[in-house]
Amino acid sequence: MTIKIGDRLPEGTLQEFIEVASEGCSLGPNAFKVSDLTKGKKIAIFGLPGAFTPTCSAQHVPGYVALADKFKAKGVDEIWCVSVNDAFVMGAWGRDQKATGVVRMMADGSAMFTKALGLEFDLTAKGMGVRSQRYSMLVDDGVVKQLNVEQPGKFEVSNAETLLGQLG
């Protein structure tokens, strides 16, 4: 069943490649419970099929990086990019996209969280395995307040401008 507005995010764990060790976070991949990260926070989350892919790299991530200050001005605490890639790939992609410290590049390497959202997209026949549909959502204290899911092959409603416009 696909997640919808008003639903609480499912339980899940995402990994993030940490560039600089700090208290509670070691250098390299760190696992985080989604429920812990979203507690008491307003988070803009966007999901996409894969790191280093054309639309994702040329439009999707750059849009959120460019508008990050506007999201913050509207009360958004964090922006997450979720993809079915491992934390090493997501960390490298974040550096490539100049997203470090701006957008949290969250890895869902086995697609467990993506499947729990009901937003998986099976590209096994094309040699890419299970991926994420392209989407964006606003989550407030773990509850979905806005949700934009793209039609296959499209990039029209999950962009940063659309989600930002929905914040009022």
Salt bridges, closest charged atoms under 4 A:
ASP7 OD1 - LYS4 NZ 3.30
GLU16 OE1 - ARG104 NH2 2.53
GLU19 OE2 - ARG95 NH1 2.56
GLU78 OE2 - LYS41 NZ 2.97
GLU78 OE1 - ARG104 NH1 3.19
